[in-house]
């Protein structure tokens, strides 16, 4: 697969200097920018999926009429956590 180029990115000199100061040994500014782009794409994809799951859950609750209070959900999560901790100690 061929690679593609990103558009030229114009930034304030202070931002470029700050980015260059954060480079790890042997890391190029291009590699830093590519890594940043990859991480942000993945973050936004995860955010979109999270929102989609939330909306689907809302729609399912509306359709079924079954709702759970925050207290009920937190209690169930506490029970799951306690069970997991108990298993981890064994």
Secondary structure, 3 states (H helix, E strand, C coil): CCCCCCCCCCCCHHHHHHHHHCCCCCCCHHHHHHHHHHHHHHHHHHHHHHHHHHHHHHHHHHHHCCCCCHHHHHHHHHHHHHHHHHHHHC
